[in-house]
Amino acid sequence: MKRTLSLCLGLLAVALLPALAQTPAAAPTGKIHGHVTNPTGASQSGGTVTLVATTRVASGPGLSAQTAERGTFTVDTNGEYAGEAPAGTYKLIYRTPDMTADKEADHVEAVKITAGETTVQDIDMSRKEYIDQLPAEQRKQLEDLRKHNSEALKANEVIKNLNNDLKLVTQDIKDADGARAAATAALGATASKADIDAKEAEVKLAKYTEIETLMLKDTAAKPDASVLWAQLGQAQVGLKKYDEAEATYKKVLELEASAKKPNPAVQGLANSGLGEIYARQGKVPEANAAYDAAAKVNPTQGGFYLKNEAVIFFQMNNADAQVAVADKAIALDPNQPLLYYLKGNGLVQKTTMDDKTHKLVPPPGCMEAYQKYLELAPTGPYAAEVKGILAGFNQTIETNFKADKPKKK
């Protein structure tokens, strides 16, 4: 009997082994996430959120159900945290990055996590109950900080609106510069020059008026921003309000002179803007001085400024000033085809005729300028015109015309 009993006990023990070796089923879990707000009302970046069980949940050896931590989750730079824990009710604790485990910055009681579901639980340290329990000195500091932050937020909103306006202004200027092409495309190839001119003027008026309206508003909102005044000056020049534009550009230069870190691009824009005003008013020395100042303060754009000056003198039919500036610009940028065209165009107006051969005699440098243009831009927009002019200098001009003999009746 003993042997049989022993055998039965041995078989029972073997039968129990598989059951003891089985892994217990994992406790069902739920997800949790939220946002942490600091006492100023801003997002709290960094730190950790920890769940501490307050109801009986599965726990390991040596851990009581009431104190077992069920997850610690990192708070990101945007104040967000997320994690997963067994279903149950928890105390949620937030600690700042430098805070030890025996302390807490804030907590939320009775946070329930349900299996298979997502719980959203924020931590708001800007709530009245939290603020009221702070020492008086901290509350005063917090109030001052909130006021400062509020002012900063308002300033940031203003800056955001100004930047949006500047983006619109940039597009308006681009549209105004392309007004001729837009007018031609809108009216078609058969449109008359007068109609295209009128449409171009209409587009420019609309664009420059919008810029002026925006920048008058924005300079009033932030009168110390030189870039806003510079854009206002561009609009006023486009609208031919030269006296107003001159005062505006001088305002830009005053602001830049007092700035801790002057902006060469803005200074260059203001000086070249003054140069355009003076060039269009026939004030050649003043225009030259202003454009030279632009090139000096922003040398990387020196060739660009002088090219624009030559173009304006071309538009104003001031051939001498046009040639002089084109030469200066060529010295800075010898590979710019337009400069050679402008030089040749200014010189060709001084063409004379040889009394003996009756051929046209170009002034010195004229033929070379035109030929250089064709070398750099053989299919450029002025190539056909230049080729015609060069061909014309090889032709004899008839100056003696004989009257037709009267026909016999």
Secondary structure, DSSP 8 states (H G I E B T S, - for coil): -HHHHHHHHHHHHHHHHHHHHS------EEEEEEEEE-TTSSB--S-EEEEEE-S-----TT--TTT-EEEEEE--TTSEEEEEEESEEEEEEEE-TT--TT--SEEEEEEEE-TTSEEE--EETTSHHHHHTS-HHHHHHHHHHHHHHHHHHHHHHHHHHHHHHHHHHHHHHHHHHTHHHHHHHHH-TT--HHHHHHHHHHHHHHHHHHHHHHHHHHHHH-TT-HHHHHHHHHHHHHTT-HHHHHHHHHHHHHHHHT-SS--HHHHHHHHHHHHHHHHHTT-HHHHHHHHHHHHHHSGGGHHHHHHHHHHHHHHTT-HHHHHHHHHHHHHH-TT-HHHHHHHHHHHHTT-EE-TTT-BEE--TTHHHHHHHHHHH-TTSTTHHHHHHHHHHTTSB-------------
